[in-house]
């Protein structure tokens, strides 16, 4: 007879930061990468931002695997359909540990960004722990279906800007799926969000990041 059991244990994970948090820092970015990335490569997109004014924190998804079955390049995934609820707990513990360790001052702008699969963990984290942020950036990703408007009632839209960004040629967001995502945005945030597109596919854009840093 086969039994699936559960065990808890302490684990260690890495994360990446770019630049130095100083008294000159204006913006702190908490940026969750998409599937297939490692945080140290994802964070390279932010290197074009003013290094004195921007400090980037890029959490690392714990589940790593070889890309394209070539056993050369490594990527990572936040979640799968396997044991999802328990894995969400692990991811939330990871993000909370980073947030606590970084001791982000209240005087800076705090931007929470999720790209692609990173949207699902970033939104769950903000909703579950009522994370105060200056900008909540939903970049080319899907909103988790279980989230409701109640989860975001804590947001003060006078101080928090919610932004949805997608490339106009994003190969993963069909017209039907994009309409579904817009309906989710309206359900969660009403009219309190900004929808922006850029010329491009399912990719990070340094030009877009520069515009968001303003």
C-alpha positions in Angstrom: 0.0 0.0 0.0 1.4 3.4 -1.0 1.2 6.4 1.3 2.2 10.0 0.6 3.5 11.5 3.8 4.6 15.1 4.7 7.7 16.3 6.5 8.9 19.8 7.5 12.5 20.8 7.5 14.6 24.0 7.3 15.9 24.9 3.9 18.2 27.6 2.5 17.7 29.6 -0.7 19.4 32.5 -2.5 18.2 35.8 -3.8 19.8 38.6 -5.8 20.2 42.3 -5.1 21.4 45.0 -7.5 23.0 48.2 -6.4 23.2 49.4 -2.7 20.5 50.6 -0.5 21.6 54.0 0.8 20.1 57.3 1.8 20.1 58.3 -1.9 17.8 55.4 -2.8 14.4 56.5 -4.1 12.9 53.2 -5.4 13.2 49.7 -4.0 12.0 47.0 -6.4 10.8 43.6 -5.2 10.8 41.7 -8.5 9.6 38.1 -9.0 11.0 36.5 -12.1 9.1 34.4 -14.6 9.4 30.6 -15.3 12.8 29.5 -16.6 14.7 32.4 -15.1 17.3 32.5 -12.3 17.1 35.6 -10.2 20.7 36.7 -11.0 19.9 36.7 -14.8 16.4 38.3 -14.3 17.9 41.1 -12.3 20.2 42.1 -15.3 17.2 43.8 -16.8 17.2 46.4 -14.0 20.9 47.3 -14.4 20.0 50.2 -16.8 18.2 52.0 -14.0 19.9 54.8 -12.1 22.0 52.8 -9.6 22.0 55.5 -7.0 18.2 55.8 -7.0 17.1 52.2 -7.6 17.8 49.1 -5.4 16.5 45.8 -6.7 15.6 42.7 -4.7 15.0 39.6 -6.9 13.8 36.5 -5.0 14.8 33.1 -6.4 12.2 30.4 -7.0 13.4 27.2 -5.3 12.4 24.6 -7.8 15.3 24.5 -10.3 15.6 22.4 -13.5 17.6 22.1 -16.7 16.2 24.0 -19.6 15.5 22.3 -22.9 16.7 19.0 -21.6 20.2 19.9 -22.6 21.7 19.8 -19.1 23.5 23.1 -19.7 21.4 26.0 -18.6 19.3 26.1 -15.4 16.0 27.8 -14.8 13.5 27.7 -12.0 9.7 27.6 -11.4 7.7 29.0 -8.6 4.8 26.6 -8.6 3.2 23.7 -10.5 -0.1 22.0 -10.3 1.5 19.4 -8.0 0.8 20.0 -4.2 0.2 23.7 -5.1 -1.3 24.9 -1.8 1.6 23.6 0.2 4.1 25.0 -2.3 2.4 28.4 -2.0 3.1 28.3 1.7 6.8 27.6 1.1 7.0 30.4 -1.5 5.3 32.9 0.9 7.7 31.9 3.7 10.6 32.6 1.2 9.4 36.0 0.3 8.6 37.0 3.9 12.1 36.0 4.9 13.6 38.2 2.2 11.3 41.1 3.1 12.3 40.9 6.7 16.0 40.5 6.0 16.2 43.6 3.8 14.6 46.0 6.3 13.2 48.3 3.6 12.9 51.8 4.9 9.4 53.4 4.8 10.8 56.6 3.2 11.4 54.9 -0.2 9.0 54.0 -3.0 8.4 50.3 -2.8 7.6 48.6 -6.1 6.3 45.0 -6.2 6.7 43.6 -9.7 5.8 40.1 -11.0 6.7 39.0 -14.5 4.9 36.1 -16.2 4.7 33.3 -13.6 6.0 35.7 -11.0 2.7 37.6 -11.1 1.0 34.8 -9.3 3.3 34.7 -6.4 3.7 38.5 -6.2 0.0 39.1 -6.1 -0.6 36.3 -3.6 2.1 37.7 -1.3 0.8 41.3 -1.4 -2.8 40.1 -0.8 -2.1 37.6 1.9 0.2 39.8 4.0 -1.2 43.2 3.1 2.1 44.4 1.8 2.2 48.2 1.4 3.6 49.3 -1.9 3.8 52.4 -4.0 3.4 50.4 -7.3 2.0 47.0 -7.8 3.1 45.9 -11.3 1.5 43.0 -13.1 3.7 42.3 -16.0 2.6 39.9 -18.7 1.2 37.3 -16.3 -2.1 35.8 -15.1 -3.9 36.7 -11.9 -4.6 33.7 -9.6 -8.3 32.8 -9.8 -8.7 32.5 -6.0 -8.0 36.2 -5.3 -11.0 38.4 -4.7 -11.6 42.1 -4.3 -11.7 41.6 -0.6 -8.0 40.6 -0.6 -7.1 44.1 -1.9 -9.4 46.2 0.2 -6.5 47.4 2.3 -5.0 49.3 -0.7 -5.1 53.0 -0.6 -5.2 54.1 -4.2 -4.1 57.6 -3.3 -0.7 56.1 -2.4 -0.6 52.9 -4.5 -0.6 52.7 -8.2 -1.7 49.3 -9.8 -0.3 48.8 -13.3 -1.0 46.0 -15.8 1.6 45.8 -18.6 1.6 43.4 -21.6 3.4 43.3 -25.0 1.1 43.9 -28.0 2.5 40.7 -29.6 2.6 38.6 -26.5 2.3 35.0 -27.8 0.9 33.7 -24.5 -1.9 36.2 -24.1 -4.5 35.5 -26.8 -7.4 38.0 -27.3 -9.7 35.7 -25.2 -7.2 35.3 -22.4 -6.4 39.0 -22.4 -10.1 39.7 -22.0 -10.2 37.3 -19.1 -7.3 39.0 -17.4 -8.9 42.5 -17.9 -12.1 41.1 -16.3 -10.0 39.9 -13.3 -8.4 43.3 -13.0 -11.7 45.0 -12.9 -13.1 42.5 -10.4 -10.1 43.1 -8.0 -9.4 46.7 -8.5 -12.4 48.3 -10.2 -11.3 51.3 -12.2 -8.3 51.8 -9.9 -5.6 50.5 -12.3 -3.7 51.4 -15.3 -3.4 49.2 -18.4 -0.4 49.8 -20.6 0.9 48.0 -23.7 4.3 48.1 -25.4 5.6 47.0 -28.7 7.0 43.5 -28.1 6.4 39.9 -27.3 6.4 38.0 -23.9 9.6 39.6 -22.7 11.0 42.1 -20.2 11.6 45.5 -21.7 14.3 47.8 -20.3 12.4 50.8 -21.8 9.3 49.8 -19.9 11.2 49.4 -16.6 12.8 52.9 -17.1 9.3 54.4 -17.5 8.1 52.7 -14.4 11.0 54.1 -12.3 9.7 57.6 -12.8 
